[in-house]
Amino acid sequence: MAGLLGSLHAAKSGMTVSQTAIQTTSHNINNMNTPGYSRQRVEQSAKSAYSYPGYNSSMGAGQLGTGVEATDIIRMRNTFYDFQFRSESHNYGEIGVKYEHYTTMEKIFNEPSDTSISASINNFFSSWQELSKNPNDSGARDIVIQNSKFLANNISKVKEKLEQLGTQAEKKLNEDIEDINGMLKQLEDLDKHIKIVEGSGKTPNDLLDQRDKIIDDLSFKLNLNDDKVKDALKDGKLELNEIMDKDADGKINIKLNTSGEIQGSLDMINKVNEYENEINKLAEVISKTVNDTLKAPDGSKIELFVYNKDKNPVLQVNEDIINDPKILSVTADVAQGMYKLKDKKVTIDGEEITINNFYNNIVQKLGNETQEVIRNEKNQSKILKDIDNSRLNVSGVSLDEEMVNLVQFQHAYNASAKVISTIDSLLDVVINGLKR
């Protein structure tokens, strides 16, 4: 359309596009703190010019522009960064779970400290040395009993807390499976809505953001790039028996290496169970060695400790001795022999080792594994953060940038409005001037 009415229509299109851009900018500002939101931008292009060449068209000096149109509203998203993020997030998810459990185990063992197992072992044997100096001293005997209770209590508490940690790991595993299935259902529903919007020729930016956010969260729990994992998820649901089973000893047999938080939980269930078994061995060897060594002056056997592998407490002092400390009457040689147990090698899993060294090996192994996990968590966290920052540089909302855009679109809107005002004046001259 040429003439004043054509110019009026062109100016109106400019106002419409500017208004769309302002509304999109407002949407960006309002969602700048929304997790997973990608900033949006209005794509615009010049409308078809007037007029096209033809046998019946009278061409003027050239084609006249007819304004502008918004062709689409797109989200600023780099799929390469998404791929990188999801390629690393499952590694961080696995390490993150291990980090939490290993640091918790370190707190459970609480080494070194005055209340730890190693301290109570040393106090236990030292009290026997004091008793050997005066076997008839009831005070020294009471100290032996108190240190025995302290040792048994520390070992039992560590075993109990490890059991609770293992239970929590299994609980988290089941909760993660439920979360995964919930997210898969959300993705299924979102895909339906996305297809409907795309079928109408529009881009469902906010729905796509929601889908990407769910996929990001899902990528921490599983390696979504693994074909075997994809195959396990193809039915839209993940079953626990697809990835693991448990033997009679409570050990997890992993059937599918999923990586992510799921893999971390599976590995930590086995690892906690491994340290729990080590504490069981420690309690058993202390009970057996001490009880085999202790003898009354008449040669009869004295049972100081009671070991219960499958119960809590796993190790405790004989109630008869607590109620009647005189039962623990021993000779100086027996008391001295008890003290020397700390340096005596015993057989544990076919290895000749002292009780102290056996326990120290457990603590040292835990410390080394924990430090390795801490280093891996720190490195993986930095990698993931760098990738996410690169992604945010593309898709994140910058308030300063949006405010600049807002001013720019406002001026464009005002300019188009000014054109309409000018054309209105010209039309007034044409229409009302003819009347005069």
N, C-alpha and C positions, 0 to 999 in steps of 0.2 A: 504494500500500500504506500503510495507516494503522497506528498502534500503535508498539510498541517496535521491531519488526523493520523497519518503514518508516523510523523514525528512524535505525536502524543502517545501512540502505541509503543514506540521504541523507548520513550522515557518511562512509561509505565513498567516495561519489562526490566529496566534498570532498577527501579524501586523494588520490584518483586524479588530480584536476585539479591540485592543488598539486604533486604529484609530477611531472606533465607540465610544469608551469610551471618547476619547479626544474631539470628536465633541459634545457629550452629555454634557460634562463638560463645553465646550464653550457656549452651549445653556443655561445652568444653569446660568453662569456668566452674559451673555447678558440679562437675564430676572430676575436678582435678585431684581430689583425694579418694576417689572411688577405686578400690583395688581392681586391677585388670583392665581399666578403661583405656581406650586408645583415642587420642584426639582426632577430631573429624574435620574435614575440609570440603567446601563446596566446589565442585568441578563445574566450570562454566565455559560456554563457547558462544561465538557470534551466531545469531539466527540467520536463516537463509536471506540473502540479499534480494533487492527488488531492482529490476526485474530480470527474468531469464531471457536469453536471446530466443527469438521466434519470428515466424513470418508475419505475425500480426502485432508484434510489440514495437512500440516507438521508443527507441533507446535514447536516453538523454546523454549527459556528459559521461556517465558511467553508472555502475550499479549502486543503488542506495542501500545503506545498511538499515536493517529493521530492528536492531536492538540486540539484546543478550538473553540467553536462557541458561538455567541451571540444569546440567545434564545428569549430575549424580552428586551424592554426598558420600565421600569415601572416608575410610579410617586410615590413619597413618600407621602402618604396621609392616615390619620387615620379617618375613617368614624365615629368613636365614637365622636371625637371632633367636626366633622361637625354637628352631631345630637345635641350635647350640645349647640353649637353656635346658631343653628337655633331654638332651644327651648327657648333661651333667647333673641334673637335679636328682635323678635316681641314685647316683653315686653319693650325693650329699645326704639323701634320705636314709640310705643304708648306714653311712658313717655316723649320721646324727643320732640314730637309735643306739648304735654301739657306744657312742660318746656318753649318752645319758646313763646307760647301764654300767659301763666301766667306771665312770666317776662315782656312781652310787656304790659299787662294790668296794672301791677304795675307801669310801666313808664307812662302810660296814666293817671292814678290817681295821680301819683307824690306826694304821701303822705309820711311823712309830708314835707311841703315846704311853702314858703311865697306866692306862686301862686296857691296853691291847692284849692279845693272846700271848705275844712274845714276852711282854712284861710279866704276865701272870705265870708263864712257864718258869721264868727266871726266879720269881718270888717263891714259887712252889718248891723248887729244888734248893734254894738258899735257906728256906725255913727248916729243911731236913738237916742241913749242916749245923744249924743252931741247936736243933734237938739232939744231934749226936754228941754235943758237948755235955749235955745233962739230960739223959733220956727220961728221968723221973720228974722233970720240970713240967708241971701242968700248964704253965703259961706258954712255954715253947710248943707244947702239944696242941694247945688251942690255936696258936698261930698257924701251925701246919694245917689244921682242919679248916681254918678260915681261908688260907691260901688255896687249899684244895677246892673249896666251894667257889672261890673267885675264879680259878682256872676252869672248872667245869661250867660255871655260869657263862664265862666269856665265850668258850667254844660253842656252847648250846645256843647262845644268843646270835652268834655269827651264822650258825647253821640255820636257825629259824628265820633270820632276815634274808638269807640267800633263798630259802624256800619261798618267802613272800615275794622276793624280786622275780623269781622264776614264774610265779603265779601271775604277777603283773605283766610280765613279758607275754605270756599266753593270752591274757586278757586283751592286751594291746593288739596282738595279732588278730584275734577275733573281731575286735572293733574296727581294725583297718580293713578286714574283709567286708564288713558291713558298709563301711564308708565307700569302698571301691564299688560295690554293687549299687549303692545309692547314687554315686556319681555317674555310673554307666546308665542308670535309668534316666537321670537328668539329661544326659547327652542325647539319649534316644528321643526324649520329648522335645528338646531344643532343635534337633535336626528336622523334626516334622514342621515346626514353626518357621525355621529358616527356609525350607523348601517352598513353603506357601508364599512367603514374602518375595523370594527370588523368582517364583513363578509369575509374580505380578510385575516383574521388571525392575524391582527396587533392590537396594543393598541393605540387608538387615544388620547394620553396624553394631548396635547394642547387643543383639542376639549373638553375633559372632564373637564379641568380646566376652560374653558370658560363657560361651562354649570354650574359648581359649583359656579362660580362667580355670574352668573345671579340668581341662586337659593338663594345665600346668600343675594343679593340685594333685591330679592323678599320677603325673610323672614322678612325683616324689615317692610314691608308694610302689611303683613298678617301672621296669624298663620297657617303655612303650615301643621302642625301636626293635625289640627282640621278636623275631617271628614266632617263637614258641609261646611267648607271652600273648601275642596277638591272637594266636590260635586258641589259647585258653579263654580269651575274652570274647571270642566271636559270637557266643550265644548271649552276650549281654549280661553275663553273671559269672562270678568266680567262686568256685567251691574250694573249701579248705583241703579236702581230700585229693584235689588235683595237684597240689603243690607239696604235700607232706603226709607222712603217717608216723606213728609212734610205736616203738617196740616195748617189750615188757619192762625194761629198765627205765622207761621214761625218756629215752633218747629219741630226738627228732631225726627221721630219715627224710632228707629233702629230695623230692621227686622232680621239682622244676625250679631252676635257678632264676628267680624273678628280679633280683637286685632290688634296690629301693628299700623302703621301710619294712616291707614284708620279709625280705631276705635278712635284714638286720635283726628283726624279731626272732626269726627262725634260728639264726646263728647264736643269738644271745641266750635263747632258751637252753641250747646245748652247752654253751659256755658256762652259764650259771650252774647248770646241773653238774658240770665237770668240777667246778670249785666246791660245790656242795659235797661231792663224793670225796674230794681231797680232805675236807674237814671231817668227814665221817672216818676216813682212814686215820687221821690224827687222833680223834677221840678214841678209836678202837685200840690203837697202838699204845696210847698213854694208859688206858684202862688195863690192858693185858700186861704190859711191862711192869707197871706199878704193883698190880695185884699179885703177879708172879714173884715179885721181889720181897713184898711185905710178909714178914713172919713174926708171930708172937714169940716171947722168950721160951715157951714150951715147944716151939717148932710148928705150931698150927698156922694155917694160912689166914691172912687178914685181907678182906676185900674192901678196899677204900673207895673205889669207883664202881659205878654201875653204868654199863654202856647199853643204850637202846637205839639201834640203827634207824628204825622206822618210827621213832617216837620223839616227842619233845617233852623235856630236854633230852638231847642225845647223850649227854654225859652228866652224871650227878654223883654227889657223895652219898655213900651208904647211910641211910637214915639211922641205923643202929649206932653208928659211930658218932653221928651228930647228937643223938640222945644220950649216949654214954661214951664220952671221949676216952675213958680208961681202956676201951677195947683196943685203942691205938697204942698201947704200951709195947715198946720195942726196945731192943738192945742198942747200944751205941754203934755196934758193927752194922746192924740192919739199917739204922738211920744214915750212917755214913755210906752204905751201899746204895741207899735211895738217892743221896746227893750225887753220887758218881754216875747215876743213870743218865744225867744230862750229857755226858760225854761217851756213853756206851752206844755202840752201833746196834741197830735193830733191823730186821728184815721187813721192808715195805715194798710190795710189788716186785719182789725178787732182788731188790737193791739193798745193800748194807749202808745204813745212814743213821746219824743221830737224830733224835726227836727235834732238837733245835734246828738242825740243818734242813730237815724235811719241811718244817714249817717255813723257814726262811726262804726255801726254794719256791714255795707257793706264793709268798708275798713278792719275791723278786720277779717271778713270772707275771704276776698281776700288774706290778709296777711297769715292767717293760711293755706289756701289751697295752696298758692304759696310755703310756706316753706316745706309743705309735698311733693310737686312735686319736689322741689330742692333736698330734701333728697333722694327721690326715684331715681331721675336721677343719683345722685352721686353713690348710691349703685349699681344700675343696670349697670352703666358704668364700675364700677370696676369688677363686675362679668363677663361682656362680654369681657373686656380687658384681664382678667386672662385666660379665655377660649381660646381667640384668640392667646395669647402668647404661651399657651400649644400647640395649633395647629401649630403655626409657628415654634416651636422647632422641629416638625416632618417634615413639608413640606417646611419651609422657606430655602432660599439659604444662606449658610455661605460662605463668600468670602475666609476666611482662609482655611476652609475645602476643598473648590474647588481647591484652589491653591496647597494644599498638594496632592490631587488626580491627578491634572494635572502633577505634577512632577513624581508621581508614574507611571502613564500611559505612560509618555514620556520615562522613563527608560525601561518599559516593551517593548515599541515599538523599542527602540534602541537595546535591547537584542535580540529580534526576528530578527531584521535586521542583527545583528552580526552573528546569526546562519546561515542566508541565505548567508552571505559573506563567512563564513567558508565552507559551503557545496559547494559554487561556486568554491572555491579553490580545494576542494577534487575532484569535477567533472572535473576540469581542469587537475588534475594529471591523472585521469583515462582515459579521452578522448585524451588529447594531448600526454600523456605519452605513450599510445599504438602506436601512430604514429611514435615515435622515436624508 
